């Protein structure tokens, strides 16, 4: 079963493709998406990555949480369901 991860504090220049490549270090990425503001077309500074299973998601959190990417320490944790 796939696991959805929240990725915060992203540099505004990071693309969904770069996010996918970064997380592929930890395992199979089902999808990766940087959230874009509809009005400005700019990154909102966060995104979501879906890993193919829980084990790879945990590996991604350990490997990438607080890792510096483009000069910013990113936050990685399990995404919480929308309320």
C-alpha positions in Angstrom: 0.0 0.0 0.0 1.4 3.4 -1.0 2.2 6.1 1.6 1.8 9.8 1.1 4.4 12.1 2.4 4.3 15.9 3.1 7.4 17.8 2.1 7.7 21.3 3.5 10.1 24.3 3.4 10.9 23.7 -0.3 12.9 26.2 -2.2 10.5 28.0 -4.6 12.6 26.9 -7.6 12.2 23.1 -7.0 10.0 21.4 -9.6 7.9 18.2 -9.2 10.4 16.4 -11.4 13.3 17.4 -9.1 11.2 16.3 -6.1 10.6 12.9 -7.6 14.3 12.5 -8.4 15.3 13.4 -4.9 12.9 10.9 -3.3 13.8 8.1 -5.7 17.0 7.8 -3.7 14.8 6.2 -1.0 12.7 3.9 -3.2 10.0 3.8 -5.8 8.1 7.1 -6.2 4.5 6.7 -7.3 4.0 10.5 -7.7 5.6 13.8 -6.7 3.9 17.1 -6.9 5.0 20.6 -5.8 1.9 22.7 -4.9 1.6 25.8 -7.1 -0.4 28.9 -6.3 -3.1 29.3 -8.9 -3.0 33.1 -9.0 0.8 33.7 -9.1 1.9 30.4 -10.7 4.6 30.3 -8.0 5.5 27.3 -5.7 3.8 27.5 -2.3 6.9 26.0 -0.8 5.5 22.5 -0.1 4.5 19.4 -1.9 3.5 15.7 -1.6 5.3 12.6 -2.6 3.7 9.2 -2.8 6.0 6.3 -2.1 5.1 2.8 -3.2 5.1 1.3 0.3 5.5 2.2 4.0 9.0 0.8 4.3 10.3 3.1 1.5 8.3 6.0 3.0 10.0 5.6 6.4 13.4 5.4 4.6 12.6 8.6 2.8 11.7 10.4 6.0 15.0 9.2 7.7 17.1 10.0 4.7 15.6 13.4 3.7 14.0 15.1 6.7 16.0 18.2 7.6 18.3 17.6 4.6 19.5 20.8 2.9 18.1 21.1 -0.6 19.0 24.3 -2.6 20.0 26.0 0.7 16.9 25.1 2.7 16.4 22.3 5.2 13.3 20.5 4.0 10.7 18.9 6.3 9.5 15.4 5.5 6.8 13.5 7.3 3.7 11.4 6.7 0.9 13.5 5.2 -2.2 13.9 7.4 -5.6 13.4 5.9 -7.5 16.6 5.0 -10.0 17.7 7.5 
